[in-house]
Amino acid sequence: MTQPHQNKVNQAIERLRREADEAWGNQDYQKSISLIEQAIRKEPNNPSLLLDLARAYGRRYDFPAAERCIEKAVQISQDRAHTLGEAGKICMEFDELDMALGYLVRASGKKGVSIGSLMTLADIYIRDNRIEEAAELVARAAQIDRKEPRVLFEQAILARLRGNTHEAQPLLRELLTNPAAGVHVRTRAAYELAGILDSAAQYDEAMAALLEAKAIPHAGPHAATLRHMQSRAKEMELTITSAVLDRWRTEAARLQPPRRIALLCGHPRSGTTLLEQVLDAHSDVISAEETRLMHDEAYLPLIRDFPEGTSILQALDSVPPSLLCHARENYFRCAELFLRDKIGGRLLLDKNPALNLMIPIVVRVFPETKFLIALRDPRDVVISCFMQALPLTPISSSYHSIEGAVNQYANVMGFWLEMLPRLGDQWMYVRYEEMIADLPAVARSVLGFLGLGFEDNVLKFYEHARKKRVNSPSHADVQKPLYRTAVGRWRNYQKYLDPYMTGLEPFLKAFTYQ
């Protein structure tokens, strides 16, 4: 192929990629996939394009199709170690950690594997408590470049896991001043150091490390997105009244077939992961963990054709029953694809604290929904959110200061308190502290609310959790029996929290935590 012709092909491919991105943004997923396929026909030996197609299929929960694309990309690749490593990263984008694991393991066996692939695989092994296998990978990466910051960070993690915090701390402190360490590594190092200091009851030093983590610059237009989310929530507070919700519930008979569904929400770090694992251990429950299914597959198709600026009430009130029924069917269809399991007659538990601000929307689509609202001492919630190393999103961006975490708590739980009297008997509080103190009693109460009988295996949730992939930051905590050390943790940081207590006092009173 001559260079001028190749240039034309490259330009055509870039145009098709842009058009595919635009179609995806307009929720025309099939058109987007077709455009990527057109690009592949123009350059069939381009593994990058096949990986683009794999990403698209994965984001639509068609994991077998994603796997076929990846295998073809690997087959034609001139650098299989790189392609397998990229495939692993793509699978992590759509939360298929086990798929990612498989490709990264294969990449690790190839000559020329990158340090990045080895360290990403080591992270997964550490998450899965496969410490010695992670250590082997770190040692291999150190042979490639012993000064690479990602290698030094993993060495610090391994030292901490082996109880050698005196070795871990200097490594982490050096990374914080290492000009070669990127933002991601320095941020993780600061949070890891804070965790070590907190465990050693060095709370002032832990706070200093946390403040250092928060001071590291993070790019992203998250503040504007968060303000938009908050304004939409305020709009719903003012317009979606008890009368509106009552009317939507009376229309439930027109939305067939009826579904068994419960929403587990509240505020992040309030015990939602623990409660999800308890309930998921029940034989008549299947749970979906922190997905975008409700937002992307049930809500967005309903509002797609309305002009920008249309109120949520106006849009949802205008939706005909036929479209609501389609949204309901689409949600459950995509849930089964995501879970790789048939739901059948089981109760689907959608666990996602972010859905707290979508409660009225959920009532419109699934008026039969039961809501479980996780509660925990607001002071513990705020401190936990502030201390947790979370991927940067519009919501987590608010946790960059204690004041921001308090304000976000007030926004989320203030919205709930506005909705509470409008929901009749559709909801139930579940307190983290009560779960810790008397799990059998809480489990019986929650199961009764959901119309389920008690099963002893829910009390051994940690055994069930070890058999499945848990994506929450609390994944390690729910794989062991209950512990009480997280209750009242805020007292260790009270002097840092005190200046912002005014923002939490209404919630301490409303939720009886005074």
C-alpha positions as CSV (number, residue, x, y, z in Angstrom):
1,M,0.0,0.0,0.0
2,T,1.4,3.4,-1.0
3,Q,1.8,6.1,1.6
4,P,-0.8,8.4,0.2
5,H,-3.3,5.5,0.2
6,Q,-2.4,4.6,3.7
7,N,-2.9,8.2,4.8
8,K,-6.4,8.1,3.3
9,V,-7.2,4.8,5.1
10,N,-6.0,6.3,8.4
11,Q,-8.1,9.4,7.9
12,A,-11.2,7.3,7.1
13,I,-10.6,5.2,10.2
14,E,-10.3,8.2,12.5
15,R,-13.5,9.6,11.0
16,L,-15.3,6.3,11.7
17,R,-13.9,6.3,15.2
18,R,-15.2,9.8,15.9
19,E,-18.6,8.9,14.4
20,A,-18.7,5.8,16.6
21,D,-18.0,7.8,19.7
22,E,-20.7,10.3,18.8
23,A,-23.2,7.4,18.2
24,W,-22.3,5.9,21.5
25,G,-22.9,9.2,23.2
26,N,-26.4,9.3,21.6
27,Q,-27.1,5.8,22.9
28,D,-27.1,4.4,19.4
29,Y,-25.0,1.5,20.5
30,Q,-25.6,-0.7,17.5
31,K,-24.6,2.1,15.1
32,S,-21.5,2.7,17.0
33,I,-20.5,-1.0,16.8
34,S,-21.3,-1.0,13.1
35,L,-19.0,2.0,12.5
36,I,-16.1,0.2,14.3
37,E,-16.7,-2.8,12.2
38,Q,-16.5,-0.6,9.1
39,A,-13.2,0.6,10.3
40,I,-12.0,-3.0,10.8
41,R,-12.9,-3.8,7.2
42,K,-10.7,-1.0,6.0
43,E,-7.8,-2.3,8.1
44,P,-8.5,-5.9,9.2
45,N,-5.0,-6.5,10.6
46,N,-5.2,-3.6,13.1
47,P,-5.5,-5.2,16.6
48,S,-6.2,-1.8,18.1
49,L,-9.5,-1.6,16.2
50,L,-10.5,-5.1,17.3
51,L,-9.8,-4.1,20.9
52,D,-12.1,-1.0,20.3
53,L,-14.8,-3.4,19.2
54,A,-14.2,-5.6,22.2
55,R,-14.6,-2.6,24.5
56,A,-17.9,-1.7,22.9
57,Y,-19.2,-5.3,23.2
58,G,-18.1,-5.4,26.8
59,R,-19.8,-2.2,27.7
60,R,-23.0,-3.7,26.2
61,Y,-22.5,-6.8,28.4
62,D,-21.8,-9.1,25.5
63,F,-18.8,-10.6,27.0
64,P,-18.5,-13.6,24.7
65,A,-18.4,-11.3,21.7
66,A,-15.7,-9.2,23.5
67,E,-13.7,-12.3,24.0
68,R,-13.9,-13.3,20.3
69,C,-12.7,-9.8,19.3
70,I,-9.8,-10.0,21.8
71,E,-8.7,-13.4,20.6
72,K,-8.7,-12.3,17.0
73,A,-6.7,-9.2,18.0
74,V,-4.1,-11.4,19.8
75,Q,-3.9,-13.7,16.8
76,I,-3.0,-11.0,14.3
77,S,-0.9,-8.9,16.7
78,Q,2.8,-8.3,16.1
79,D,3.3,-7.7,19.9
80,R,1.1,-10.2,21.7
81,A,2.4,-9.2,25.2
82,H,1.2,-5.6,24.6
83,T,-2.2,-6.7,23.1
84,L,-2.9,-9.1,25.9
85,G,-2.0,-6.4,28.4
86,E,-4.3,-3.9,26.7
87,A,-7.1,-6.5,26.6
88,G,-6.7,-6.9,30.4
89,K,-7.1,-3.1,30.9
90,I,-10.2,-3.0,28.7
91,C,-11.8,-5.8,30.6
92,M,-11.3,-3.9,33.8
93,E,-13.0,-0.9,32.2
94,F,-16.2,-2.9,32.1
95,D,-15.7,-4.5,35.5
96,E,-14.9,-8.0,34.3
97,L,-11.9,-8.6,36.6
98,D,-11.8,-12.4,36.0
99,M,-11.6,-11.8,32.2
100,A,-8.9,-9.2,32.8
101,L,-7.0,-11.7,35.0
102,G,-6.9,-14.3,32.3
103,Y,-5.5,-11.9,29.7
104,L,-2.9,-10.5,32.1
105,V,-1.8,-13.9,33.1
106,R,-1.2,-14.7,29.4
107,A,0.6,-11.4,28.9
108,S,2.9,-12.2,31.9
109,G,4.0,-15.4,30.1
110,K,5.1,-13.5,27.0
111,K,8.5,-12.1,26.2
112,G,8.6,-8.3,26.4
113,V,5.7,-8.1,28.8
114,S,5.5,-4.5,30.3
115,I,6.0,-3.6,33.9
116,G,2.5,-2.1,33.8
117,S,0.9,-5.4,32.9
118,L,2.9,-7.2,35.6
119,M,2.0,-4.7,38.2
120,T,-1.7,-4.6,37.3
121,L,-1.7,-8.4,37.6
122,A,0.1,-8.2,40.9
123,D,-2.6,-5.8,42.1
124,I,-5.3,-8.4,41.3
125,Y,-3.3,-11.1,43.0
126,I,-3.0,-9.0,46.1
127,R,-6.7,-8.3,46.0
128,D,-7.3,-12.1,45.8
129,N,-4.8,-12.7,48.7
130,R,-2.4,-14.5,46.4
131,I,0.5,-12.8,48.0
132,E,3.3,-15.1,46.9
133,E,2.3,-15.0,43.3
134,A,2.1,-11.2,43.5
135,A,5.6,-11.2,45.0
136,E,7.0,-13.2,42.1
137,L,5.6,-10.7,39.6
138,V,7.1,-7.8,41.5
139,A,10.5,-9.5,41.6
140,R,10.3,-10.0,37.8
141,A,9.4,-6.3,37.3
142,A,12.3,-5.3,39.5
143,Q,14.6,-7.2,37.3
144,I,13.4,-5.0,34.4
145,D,13.7,-1.8,36.4
146,R,14.2,-1.8,40.1
147,K,13.7,2.0,40.4
148,E,10.3,2.0,38.6
149,P,7.9,3.7,41.0
150,R,5.1,1.2,40.4
151,V,7.5,-1.6,41.4
152,L,8.5,0.3,44.5
153,F,4.9,0.8,45.4
154,E,4.0,-2.9,45.1
155,Q,7.0,-3.7,47.2
156,A,5.7,-1.5,49.9
157,I,2.3,-3.1,49.7
158,L,3.8,-6.6,50.1
159,A,5.9,-5.5,53.0
160,R,2.8,-4.1,54.8
161,L,0.8,-7.3,54.1
162,R,3.7,-9.4,55.6
163,G,3.6,-7.2,58.7
164,N,6.8,-5.3,57.9
165,T,5.4,-1.8,58.2
166,H,8.9,-0.5,59.2
167,E,10.0,-1.5,55.6
168,A,6.8,-0.2,53.9
169,Q,6.8,3.3,55.4
170,P,10.2,4.5,54.0
171,L,9.3,3.1,50.6
172,L,6.0,5.0,50.6
173,R,7.6,8.2,51.9
174,E,10.2,8.1,49.2
175,L,7.6,7.7,46.5
176,L,5.8,10.9,47.7
177,T,9.0,12.9,46.9
178,N,10.0,10.8,43.8
179,P,9.8,13.1,40.7
180,A,9.4,10.0,38.5
181,A,6.3,8.8,40.3
182,G,3.1,9.8,38.5
183,V,0.0,11.2,40.1
184,H,-1.7,7.8,40.5
185,V,1.3,6.2,42.3
186,R,1.9,9.1,44.6
187,T,-1.8,9.3,45.5
188,R,-1.9,5.6,46.3
189,A,1.3,5.8,48.3
190,A,-0.1,8.6,50.4
191,Y,-3.4,6.7,51.1
192,E,-1.4,3.5,51.9
193,L,0.8,5.4,54.3
194,A,-2.2,6.9,56.0
195,G,-3.7,3.4,56.4
196,I,-0.5,2.2,58.1
197,L,-0.4,5.2,60.4
198,D,-4.1,4.9,61.3
199,S,-3.6,1.2,62.2
200,A,-0.7,2.2,64.5
201,A,-3.0,4.8,66.2
202,Q,-0.8,7.6,64.9
203,Y,-3.9,9.6,63.9
204,D,-2.3,13.1,63.4
205,E,0.3,11.6,61.2
206,A,-2.3,9.6,59.3
207,M,-4.3,12.9,58.7
208,A,-1.1,14.6,57.4
209,A,-0.7,11.8,54.9
210,L,-4.3,12.0,53.9
211,L,-4.0,15.8,53.4
212,E,-0.9,15.1,51.2
213,A,-3.0,12.7,49.1
214,K,-5.7,15.3,48.7
215,A,-3.2,18.0,47.7
216,I,-1.9,16.0,44.7
217,P,-3.4,17.6,41.6
218,H,-6.2,15.6,40.0
219,A,-7.6,16.5,36.6
220,G,-11.2,16.3,35.6
221,P,-14.3,18.5,35.3
222,H,-16.0,16.7,38.2
223,A,-17.2,19.7,40.1
224,A,-19.5,20.9,37.3
225,T,-21.0,17.4,36.9
226,L,-21.6,17.1,40.6
227,R,-23.3,20.5,40.7
228,H,-25.6,19.3,37.8
229,M,-26.4,16.1,39.7
230,Q,-27.3,18.2,42.8
231,S,-29.5,20.6,40.9
232,R,-31.4,17.7,39.3
233,A,-31.9,16.2,42.8
234,K,-33.2,19.6,44.0
235,E,-35.6,19.8,41.1
236,M,-37.0,16.4,42.0
237,E,-37.4,17.4,45.6
238,L,-39.6,20.3,44.5
239,T,-41.6,18.7,41.7
240,I,-42.0,14.9,42.4
241,T,-44.5,15.1,45.2
242,S,-46.2,12.5,47.2
243,A,-49.2,12.8,44.9
244,V,-47.0,12.2,41.9
245,L,-45.5,9.1,43.4
246,D,-48.9,7.8,44.5
247,R,-50.1,8.3,40.9
248,W,-47.2,6.4,39.5
249,R,-47.7,3.5,41.9
250,T,-51.4,3.2,41.0
251,E,-50.2,2.7,37.4
252,A,-48.2,-0.4,38.4
253,A,-50.9,-2.8,37.1
254,R,-50.2,-1.5,33.5
255,L,-46.5,-2.5,33.8
256,Q,-46.4,-6.2,33.2
257,P,-45.0,-8.6,34.2
258,P,-44.5,-7.6,37.9
259,R,-40.9,-7.9,39.0
260,R,-39.2,-8.9,42.2
261,I,-36.7,-6.1,42.8
262,A,-35.2,-4.3,45.7
263,L,-32.8,-1.3,45.7
264,L,-30.0,-1.1,48.3
265,C,-28.9,2.5,48.6
266,G,-28.1,5.1,51.2
267,H,-24.7,6.8,51.3
268,P,-21.4,5.2,50.4
269,R,-19.4,3.6,53.3
270,S,-22.7,2.9,55.2
271,G,-22.5,-0.9,55.2
272,T,-24.1,-1.5,51.8
273,T,-21.5,-4.1,50.8
274,L,-21.9,-6.0,54.0
275,L,-25.7,-6.1,53.7
276,E,-25.5,-7.1,50.0
277,Q,-23.3,-10.1,50.8
278,V,-25.6,-11.2,53.6
279,L,-28.6,-11.1,51.3
280,D,-26.8,-12.5,48.3
281,A,-26.1,-15.6,50.3
282,H,-29.9,-16.3,50.4
283,S,-31.0,-18.9,47.8
284,D,-33.8,-16.7,46.5
285,V,-31.7,-13.5,46.0
286,I,-29.3,-12.5,43.2
287,S,-27.5,-9.2,43.6
288,A,-25.9,-6.7,41.1
289,E,-23.1,-4.7,42.6
290,E,-22.7,-1.0,41.9
291,T,-23.6,-1.1,38.2
292,R,-24.9,1.6,35.9
293,L,-27.8,-0.6,34.8
294,M,-30.6,1.4,36.3
295,H,-29.3,4.6,35.0
296,D,-28.1,3.5,31.6
297,E,-30.6,0.8,30.6
298,A,-33.8,1.9,32.4
299,Y,-33.6,5.7,32.7
300,L,-31.6,7.0,29.8
301,P,-33.7,5.4,27.1
302,L,-36.8,7.0,28.6
303,I,-35.4,10.6,28.3
304,R,-33.3,10.2,25.2
305,D,-35.7,12.0,22.8
306,F,-36.6,14.9,25.1
307,P,-34.9,18.3,24.5
308,E,-32.1,19.2,26.9
309,G,-33.5,21.1,29.9
310,T,-36.8,19.1,30.1
311,S,-37.7,18.5,33.7
312,I,-37.4,14.9,35.0
313,L,-41.1,15.1,36.0
314,Q,-42.3,16.2,32.6
315,A,-40.2,13.5,30.9
316,L,-41.3,10.7,33.1
317,D,-44.9,11.8,33.1
318,S,-44.9,11.8,29.3
319,V,-43.5,8.3,28.9
320,P,-46.2,5.8,27.7
321,P,-46.6,2.4,29.4
322,S,-45.2,0.6,26.4
323,L,-41.9,2.4,26.7
324,L,-41.8,1.9,30.5
325,C,-42.4,-1.9,29.9
326,H,-39.5,-1.9,27.4
327,A,-37.3,-0.1,29.9
328,R,-38.2,-2.7,32.5
329,E,-37.5,-5.6,30.2
330,N,-34.2,-4.0,29.0
331,Y,-33.0,-3.5,32.5
332,F,-33.6,-7.2,33.5
333,R,-32.2,-8.4,30.2
334,C,-28.9,-6.4,30.7
335,A,-28.8,-7.5,34.3
336,E,-28.8,-11.1,33.2
337,L,-26.1,-10.5,30.7
338,F,-24.0,-8.6,33.2
339,L,-24.4,-11.3,35.9
340,R,-24.0,-14.1,33.4
341,D,-26.9,-15.8,35.1
342,K,-30.6,-16.2,34.7
343,I,-32.5,-14.3,37.4
344,G,-35.7,-16.4,37.0
345,G,-38.0,-15.9,39.9
346,R,-35.4,-14.7,42.3
347,L,-35.4,-11.3,43.9
348,L,-32.9,-9.0,42.2
349,L,-31.1,-6.8,44.6
350,D,-29.6,-3.8,42.9
351,K,-26.9,-2.5,45.4
352,N,-25.6,1.0,44.5
353,P,-25.4,3.9,47.0
354,A,-25.3,6.3,43.9
355,L,-28.9,5.3,43.2
356,N,-30.1,7.2,46.3
357,L,-30.6,10.3,44.1
358,M,-32.6,8.2,41.6
359,I,-35.3,6.9,44.0
360,P,-38.2,8.8,42.3
361,I,-37.1,7.6,38.9
362,V,-36.9,4.0,40.1
363,V,-40.5,4.3,41.4
364,R,-41.6,5.4,38.0
365,V,-40.0,2.4,36.2
366,F,-40.4,-0.2,38.9
367,P,-43.2,1.0,41.3
368,E,-43.1,-2.4,43.0
369,T,-39.5,-1.8,44.2
370,K,-38.6,-2.1,47.9
371,F,-35.9,0.2,49.2
372,L,-33.3,-0.7,51.8
373,I,-31.6,2.4,53.1
374,A,-28.3,1.7,54.7
375,L,-27.6,3.9,57.8
376,R,-24.4,4.4,59.7
377,D,-23.2,7.1,62.1
378,P,-22.8,10.1,59.8
379,R,-19.5,11.0,61.5
380,D,-18.1,7.5,60.7
381,V,-19.4,7.8,57.1
382,V,-17.7,11.1,56.5
383,I,-14.4,10.0,57.9
384,S,-14.5,6.7,56.0
385,C,-15.2,8.5,52.7
386,F,-12.4,11.0,53.4
387,M,-9.9,8.2,54.2
388,Q,-10.8,5.8,51.3
389,A,-8.7,5.7,48.2
390,L,-11.4,5.8,45.5
391,P,-11.3,6.2,41.7
392,L,-11.9,9.8,40.9
393,T,-15.6,10.4,39.9
394,P,-17.9,13.4,40.4
395,I,-19.1,11.9,43.7
396,S,-15.7,10.9,45.1
397,S,-14.2,14.3,44.1
398,S,-16.3,15.8,46.9
399,Y,-14.3,13.7,49.4
400,H,-11.1,15.8,48.8
401,S,-11.8,17.6,52.0
402,I,-13.8,16.8,55.2
403,E,-15.9,19.9,54.5
404,G,-16.7,18.5,51.0
405,A,-17.5,15.1,52.4
406,V,-19.9,16.6,54.9
407,N,-21.6,18.7,52.2
408,Q,-22.0,15.6,50.0
409,Y,-23.4,13.6,52.8
410,A,-25.9,16.4,53.5
411,N,-26.9,16.5,49.8
412,V,-27.4,12.8,49.5
413,M,-29.1,12.1,52.8
414,G,-31.0,15.4,52.8
415,F,-32.6,14.3,49.5
416,W,-33.5,11.0,51.2
417,L,-35.2,12.8,54.1
418,E,-37.3,14.8,51.6
419,M,-38.3,11.6,49.8
420,L,-38.9,9.5,52.9
421,P,-42.5,10.6,53.7
422,R,-43.5,10.3,50.0
423,L,-42.6,6.6,49.8
424,G,-45.2,5.1,52.1
425,D,-44.2,1.6,53.3
426,Q,-41.8,0.9,50.4
427,W,-38.6,1.4,52.5
428,M,-36.7,0.1,55.5
429,Y,-33.7,1.4,57.4
430,V,-30.8,-1.0,58.0
431,R,-28.2,0.2,60.5
432,Y,-24.6,-0.8,60.2
433,E,-24.1,-0.8,64.0
434,E,-27.1,-3.1,64.5
435,M,-25.8,-5.5,61.9
436,I,-22.5,-5.7,63.8
437,A,-24.2,-6.1,67.2
438,D,-26.9,-8.6,66.2
439,L,-26.8,-9.8,62.6
440,P,-29.3,-12.7,63.1
441,A,-32.0,-10.2,64.2
442,V,-31.3,-7.7,61.5
443,A,-31.2,-10.4,58.8
444,R,-34.5,-11.8,59.9
445,S,-36.1,-8.3,59.8
446,V,-34.7,-7.4,56.4
447,L,-35.6,-10.8,54.9
448,G,-39.1,-10.4,56.3
449,F,-39.5,-7.0,54.7
450,L,-38.4,-8.4,51.4
451,G,-40.9,-11.3,51.7
452,L,-38.2,-13.9,52.2
453,G,-37.8,-16.7,54.7
454,F,-34.8,-16.9,57.0
455,E,-31.8,-19.1,55.9
456,D,-28.9,-19.9,58.2
457,N,-26.4,-19.4,55.4
458,V,-26.9,-15.7,55.4
459,L,-25.0,-15.5,58.7
460,K,-22.0,-17.1,57.0
461,F,-22.0,-14.4,54.3
462,Y,-18.2,-14.3,54.4
463,E,-17.9,-17.9,53.1
464,H,-20.3,-17.0,50.3
465,A,-18.3,-13.8,49.5
466,R,-15.1,-15.8,49.2
467,K,-16.6,-17.7,46.3
468,K,-17.5,-14.7,44.2
469,R,-15.9,-11.5,42.8
470,V,-16.7,-8.5,45.0
471,N,-15.8,-5.2,43.3
472,S,-16.5,-2.8,46.2
473,P,-13.5,-1.2,48.1
474,S,-14.8,-3.2,51.1
475,H,-14.2,-6.5,49.3
476,A,-11.6,-7.8,51.8
477,D,-13.8,-6.9,54.8
478,V,-16.8,-9.0,53.7
479,Q,-14.7,-12.1,53.3
480,K,-14.2,-12.4,57.0
481,P,-16.5,-12.5,60.0
482,L,-17.9,-9.3,61.5
483,Y,-15.6,-7.0,63.4
484,R,-16.4,-3.9,65.5
485,T,-13.3,-1.7,65.0
486,A,-15.0,0.5,62.4
487,V,-17.8,1.6,64.8
488,G,-16.9,5.0,66.4
489,R,-13.8,5.4,64.4
490,W,-14.6,9.1,63.9
491,R,-13.5,9.8,67.5
492,N,-9.9,9.3,66.4
493,Y,-10.3,12.3,64.1
494,Q,-12.8,14.3,66.1
495,K,-10.8,17.5,66.2
496,Y,-10.6,17.5,62.4
497,L,-14.3,16.9,62.1
498,D,-15.5,19.3,64.8
499,P,-15.4,22.5,62.6
500,Y,-17.9,21.0,60.2
501,M,-20.3,19.3,62.7
502,T,-23.0,21.9,62.1
503,G,-23.6,20.3,58.7
504,L,-24.1,16.9,60.2
505,E,-26.1,17.8,63.3
506,P,-29.5,17.6,61.5
507,F,-28.7,14.1,60.4
508,L,-27.4,12.9,63.7
509,K,-30.8,14.0,65.1
510,A,-32.9,12.6,62.2
511,F,-31.1,9.2,62.3
512,T,-30.8,9.2,66.2
513,Y,-27.1,9.1,66.4
514,Q,-26.7,11.8,69.0
